[in-house]
Amino acid sequence: VLAASKADDAVFYEIRCASQYHQWFVSKRFSQFEELASTLTRFFPSTPLPLLPQKHLKLLNDHHDDEFIEHRRALLDNFAQKVLALPEIGPSQFVYDFFSRGKYSSSKIARSTATARIQDPSDDEPGSSDVTTAAMAAKPSTDEPQSPKPPTGSPVAPDFFPLEQTITSICVPTADTASDHVVYFIHASNARNPGVWAPPSPVLVQNPPPAAPNGNEDAQTTSWSVQKRFSDILALDEALRKLAVEQEKEETEAGGTQVAPGEVLDSKRLPPAPPRFSKLLYDHYNKDFIEERRVLVENYLRRLLKV
């Protein structure tokens, strides 16, 4: 689920789909995802579905707020990816129909200049958000020309980043509960220039390098995992905003003549931190609460990589 567009009183989420034959796009409203979940629950009652974003009253939440849409987009992307991974549901006709009806060959949101756009931070990371399912692979399109096969291999586009950037990809695959807190497992990797930088300490998991990106046998991807609490994510956000203010102040005092372009952290480009919720009102150990926070933490960290 790459992006969202606003049209009148509706928000449409654009989904990039791919099979072994071609790729395409579809646009869906949140209510259509709800209908899909209802259908899957009815026909597959013994299979638990992944978390679908909660409904929020329009009187209490602005459904056209950019951050509200971005959070919902990230959660819908997580829902779609996990539905496709379910062995009984992923290859089903219901899923295939949902992701293929109303398809078009190239992004409408990318072409539109009159429509407001909220863009997935991993939009230019090949394969990172493609919706792919066995049912789609089994049904090649016959009513339209086949598009080029989407890129495969590395889930990041390392050439997007400057050579000195130490992290080029982040995911938060799981979370675990302790006696008094929740720990999020963060997997980071460097596919841009792994030979000049070592992973931070402490490193919990040092993984063997995966397949070389772009078919370059000489390239390697350094990867590692760390554990962080939600408070660590908030502390990171606070530190970045403090640094941005200090750097912007120094640049102003220097008249902007002593600072090279790109060396000052622009506070306006920093994404908002994942929202905090009172423990008096929300059960922070509830599995759905943890899953939603995991997705939003992952999305926040991925957006940081592009700043």
N, C-alpha and C positions, 0 to 999 in steps of 0.2 A: 504494500500500500504506500505508494511513493509520495503522493501529494493530495491536497484538497483544494477545491474551488468553491466559491460562494456564488450562488445564483438566486436572486430575489430572497426568498425566505428559506432556502434550502442550502445544504452543504453536501457536495458530492466528493467522494473519495476515489481517486484514480488508482487503479491497480494494474501493475505490469505483470503479465502472465507469460510463461514460457513452457514449451515442450521441446522434445528432441527435433521437431520439425520447424518450428517458427515461434515468434513471440507476438503478443498483441496486448491491447489495453481494454479495460472495461471501467465504467464509472458506477459506483453504488452509493446509495444513501445509507445512513446508519440503520434506518428502519428495515432495509433489505437484509442487512446482516442479522438483525433480530429475527426476521422471517426464516432465514436459513437455519439459524440455531434452533428455532422452534420445530422446523421440519426434521432436522437431524435428531433431535430429542425424541420426536414421535416415532421415527422409523428405526432408531438405534437406541432404545431405552436403556440397554445395559452398558453403553459406552459413555463414560463421563466426558463432557465437552470442556475444552479449555475456557479460560475466563473471557467473557465478553464484557466490554466496557459498560459500566452502570448507566442507567438512564438518570438524567438530572432535570429537575423542573426548570423550565425556561424563566419562571418568575424569580428563581434564585440564582441561575447561572446564565450568562450570556453565551448562547450556543454559537455565536459568530465571532467570539473572542479568539484571537489567533492562537493563544496558548491552550485554550480549551480544545480547539480543533486539533492542534498538534498532539496533545496528550491522547485524544481519542484516536487519531491516526496511528500513533505508535501502538496503542492497545489493539486496534483492529488488525494491524499488521501481525502482531503476535498471535492473535486469534486465528488468522488465516493460515499462518505457517504451521501452527500446531494442529489445526484441523486436517491439513494435508498430510501430516505425519501419522495420523491414526490409521492403522492397517485396514480396518473395516470401512471407515468413512472416506478417507482420502481418495480412493479409486472409484467412489460411488457416482452414479449418474446425477444425483442431487448436486454434488460439489462441481462436477464438470459443467452442468447447466448454469450454475451460478456464475462461474468464472469465464464462461464463453458466450453467453447471450448478450447481445448488444455490443459485441467487440468491434474495435477499430484498430487500424494498423500502426498509428503513431500517436503520441501523446497530444491530446486536445488542450490540456492545461499549458503545456510548454509552448504551443502555438498561439494561445490566446493572450492578447495584450489588454483586453478590456475587463478581464476577470481577475479578482484578487486571488493570490496564489500562496499557499503555504507548502513549502518544499521539504521533502524528506532529506535529512542531512547526509544520508548515504545514497542519494540519487545517482551520483556518478561512480558508485562502487559496483562494478559488474557482479551480478549474481547475488548481491547482498539482500535484496528484497523481492526477487522474482518469485511469483507464485507458480509452483510447478507441481504437477501431480501425475501419477501413473495413468489415470483416466484420460488426462489431456494428451499424454504421450501416445496413447493407443488410438487416438482419433485425429489424424491429420486433417487440416482444413482443405476443403476442395472448392470453396466458394470465393477464394481470394488468393492472390499470389503469395508464395511463401517468402517471409522476411528472412534476412540473414540469421543464422544461428546465433543466439546470444553468447557473449563471452563466458568462458568457463575457467576454472582454475582458482587463482587467489580471490578471496572474497573482497579484497580491497583494490583500489586503483592507486598503487603506490606513487605513480608519477604525478598525482595531484599534489602531493606534499613536497615541501622543500627537502633537500638532501639531508639537512641536519635535524629534521623532525624525528624524535625518538620513538613515537608511537604512531602507527598508521592504521590500526584496527583495534576495536574494543568490543567485547561482548560480556554480558552478565548472565551466564547460562543457568545458574542455580542460586538458591539462598538456603540458609540453614538456621535453625533456632537454637539458641543457648538458653541458660537458665534465666537471664535477665536482658537479653538483646537478640537481635537478628543479624546474621553475618551474610554478606553478599560476596559471592565468588566472582572476581573480575578477571577475565582473560584478556591479555593485551599482546600485541605482536608488532614487530617492526619488519616490514617487507621492503622498505625503501633503501636503507643502507645499514644492514645489520652488522657489518664488519667493523664499524667504528664505535660501537656502543654496546655495553653490557647491560643486562636486565638489572633492575633495582634490587635492593636487599630490604627485607627478607623475600626471597623467591620461594614460593610454596611448591610450585610444580615447574620443572624445566622440561619442556616438551621437545622431542626431536623436530628438526625443521621439516615443514610440509613440502609438498611439491613446489618446485621453483615457479614463480609467477611468470606468465607470458612465455613459457617454454624456454626460459633462460636457465640452462643447466648450471651455470656458474653462480646464480643468485640463490640465496637462502633466506628463510624467514625465521627470525629469532622470536620466540614466544614464551610467555611466562604467565603465572596466575598469582593473584594476591587476594587476601580477604579484607573487606572493609565493612564497617558499620555505616548506617545511614548518617549518623552524626559526622563521620569522616567526610562524606560527600558534601554536607553543608559547610564543614570547615574549609574544604577545598574551594567552594564557591565564594565564601567570605574572603579567603586569602586572595583569590584572583581579582575580586572587585576592589579590594584594598590596594593591590598592586597597580591596577588600572588607574585608580585615582591618583596615586603617587606619581606614576609615569606621565600622566596627562598634565599634572601640575608642573613637573620638571620641564616638560616640553613647552608649556606656556611661558614659564620663567625664562627659558632659553630662547624664546622667540621662534621655536621650531627649526632653528638653523643647525643645531648640533646633534640632532637625532636623525638617524637614517630611516628611510621609509620601511614600515613593517616592524620596527623595533619597539613601538609603543603599543601596549595592549588597549584596544578600543573597548571601553566598558559597554558601549551601545550594542556591540556584537555578541556580548556574552549572553548565552541563553539563560532564562530563569531557572533557578534550582528547582528540583522536584518539590511539590508542596508538602508542607508539614501538617500533621493532623494531631489533635489533642488525644492523649491516651484516655482521657475521661469520656470521650465521645466515640472513639474507635478502638477496636481490639487489634492491637499491633501484632498479635500472634495468629490472627485469622489467616488462613491459607490464601484467600482471595485478596486480602489486604497486602500480604507479602508479595504475591505474584504481581499485583498492579504496581507496587512500588519498585519491584525488580525491573519491570519493563520501563518505567519512567526514569529510573537511575541509568539504565543502559542507554536510553535515548538521549538523556542529558549529556552523558560522557561522549557519545558519538558526535553530538553537536559541537562539543568543545573542541574536538579534533580539527574542525574546519575553521576555527577562529584564529 
